[in-house]
Amino acid sequence: MEKKRFWTVGIIMMFMGSAIVYRHFLVKESTVHFQTNMIAAQHFYRVMAAKPSNIPTVKSTIKTTTIKTTKKPIAVKKKLVRKPKVFHPFNMKESKLPMEDVPKDFYKKIKLPSMSLIIRMPGSVPKFTTRFYCDVFRTVVLFWNPDFGKLVVVLDEESKKDHEFGDKLLSQTKDLKQKVEVKYEPLPKKTSTLAGKVRSPQYSRQLWSSFFLDLYTQDEILAWMDTDSAIGTPVTSYDILKDGKIKAIGQDRFPLSWVRDWDACTQKALGLTMPSDFMLFFPVFLWRSTVTNCRNFILKRFKTNNFEDAFSQFYIRGKLMSPIDVIMTYAWYLEHDKYEWHLDVNNDKDEINDRLPTGHKIKEEDTTAEVATGYHTGYYFDVDSIKRGYCLSHYVTGKKLPGCEPFYATSGVSLYNLGVTTTNGFCDTPKKQQYCKLLLARHYRYVKEEFMTAQTNPIDVTLMQKVENMAKDAKFSCARYRTCVQYFGKC
């Protein structure tokens, strides 16, 4: 009997221990991902919004231990576990864009410098060519103003398939108002430059190429698109430039392991830590000269005239890298006044500033919200984003289109997909949300002037259908994406 009782108690204790470990793991993981990963946040707050008390919490603690040495004791801080943010989704009954709060004289025509929309991709890889047609180009012809500038596609020079893809693309787009140019980039001279990294040599090549995008256009501004990015709302001049400064949008995502990798490579390249993550919203607008100056800064830092030698040193083996973050970090420290900064610090400005050197701290004016017009489809794709942007663009002109009614009443429910970057820090309180909605209203005020009332730049869904036909003609399919007909019923 005693033996049986012993085994019974043992089994119960084993299950209780497993449950405690599992609960600890679940709480920890859900907390980290909830506050740092937009995918989890988008799905999580929809389910949990009705019961905020159900959101798990983890207390912030910093423990300090002392290491005994012959010299002075060194205080070692353990990693801070941040408290999760509580999201405040919009009240759907009160979420319409406050167009009436935008002054009638708010719109002022902005003369933009010359600009190129630019993307670096391999034309020989079906995954990337399909993404180009179905993610990038479909949304470019719908939401990018062709008067802003041409689209430059940079391909691999040595690849026969890349040349075939480039020739095909030029023949397909010759009658479009959106002008397209195709450029070809040679391989680095040393094969070791791209080998032995975390991912494939093809991926490493895209990273390498990012430091030379200034060589493929003479325009003053680069609008940088990633291979898995899309535009979700019309891009206006007000989204790009203000008082001669380019708008730069970033977000604090340092708890993510790959962002810490990016920061390690950035520090290796520049000797400077990232103030924010800029590899999130697209297009990324930057002065072409910033790319040139950043490359020269790196060459000088590594005391070489050969960028291959420098690249091999700062692209750390076993680490991921983000060239956008390297270049925008350079801009933060050395070309700060050329940009207007909008950094979502997730209400942790002081903690971030602890990492930044004196004279380069994030100020309060650097943390104001701003509209972001595009996103990574691989992480944040919303099947309704294209239709939402289209419907609201017509709505501000007084047109109510069939099938658009749901978007008129929920304009603030999914802020990210409408343009405002995130509900993490920019719009995480009711008061901030009102400001975010006003930003969107201002954005669509510019959409009204630059797209909807301009005879030369109407938002035309038939262009989406044309791009889908181009993809089909090139032996690619947008079937796994929502097609133009599925979006609008008729194209």
Steps between C-alpha positions, in 0.01 A plus 500: 500500500781742595684415181188565291439831680863595438466442124165684490645808673805485273291495184284791623809705584650423161189627318482810722865578426442458128199731516698769684786483248256507206308795649824690559611434141163598357481826694856593416466421132160666456626811679812537285325435173197713594701813545765447235336320211233676298353177369428372849376841610255533213339164568533516878327830570206414277428199718593648836370856459170422669678365808816703566539326833577177315826642362792332677744721684858455602661724761801704390803410705866590485733294712854613564777262591861577585796324345802479732825603336825655606370827357180687578181289501310500172121524515338263251139568412279215401266548207195713575166328449266773384141526600261435211312795360122502530345578165193719464321408177279768355132511580361395162205738536734797537781409265416695185770729368450850645519675163306793642794570737740554209511870399389563144827679428709216647608377158802678362667383183847361576762506229694177529862453388564238232430150633532133405303211642767228515514127572787248494403142418612186317301450181584131482321391820125436452419590862637850454360561153155392619527734798608779267189471285247413769625701802714786376394591147125445543492750785745739333277551194203552732641724775825656371475829313694445174579872494712449813752290310590186313534146636856367483545121518858383565578142388800264482728583207648152449163316497340420165161453668530844659552655157201308364286622790624859455429500126155355560418761763607789275287372212199452731518849652586714196141629470448570870521852638713356780845495343728206575877472466703181536862506618750218542758460774819290472612252760764600755848408383565270795271196531572491874321837544157334484584151629481350846227725639175418681292468185563422134754688283201638305359656817844632598526655157182700553650634823825583322316674217305721738813705566524590127142596412613861456693392188190403300323835487594866503180609676534677836263279702486120516168334586630159606273195464581155636428182304212409735348844543181663376333841507168511687380858448574770241842661551477880512765770502408571863599140591849558362620851572435785743689828504771348283557203732423138418274324749672203665285251694637240740388275783660356812520125437824422685357210702487303172809284453549586133479874574776454755699326225438799274622731775817292548583527129412870500736561791769304320449702180469847653615477860152634585194334649159509331255756643206311349406234245424650159453167319126499546307747284529555126600678292792614714576853380855627520734739325710322238804683635443334838579159345814639337617669818429194715704278269791745508477520880529121525799496262674762711418315823657177370789688336448349157402603148339162434146464634524121469766498771286716730180302428670172589597646836175659614263237358561274798495125447200349677315834519222654291536850358270782386666747258204738541572519873872552439436790260222663705711468816774687316240766412388527866850581620659684207215643288243550770373838378426368151215287636188545710500211747193307614611222735252277678687442828225282653500736800857392580689811386714519815604137472596544133689820577713310752659328199553818297799734543471854630390743231304233313220419743141468377307816577128531557452666160656191338220277632193648330282266293505505121324318220685209338367409158632145457609189684665160489250260346681201647426620853208741496297425190134586539285372214271802535773765503488572127123529493498712816744750349301507178163544673616779732663683210161520331318566827682829560367628168142422604472177300364193675577192296326160520676263738687780675254562784689292761811715458325833554410406858823321594765737374691486827456136601809383314723805511806331363338386179352842446833669524566599862792290605386316810284512812803415717617845600377747241132429557475296822266729693160648410652851483780386269251310288308819432823657375573195286156523342564868429826403330312260278242767421780737398656225291176440311456876456819486293376185326191692396706779343785301346312194380124527503455850355809484278399385154845356431527275807172323570510184711413246233439139604521384138876554531508224761337268250761596240783407734333168581483434125869591472580244769298238316675585173836456675390157630438620856174497691341723763253222584606473863444875537160665489453601138355824370168331422487350849565844648262706293269257321579660167824638357 
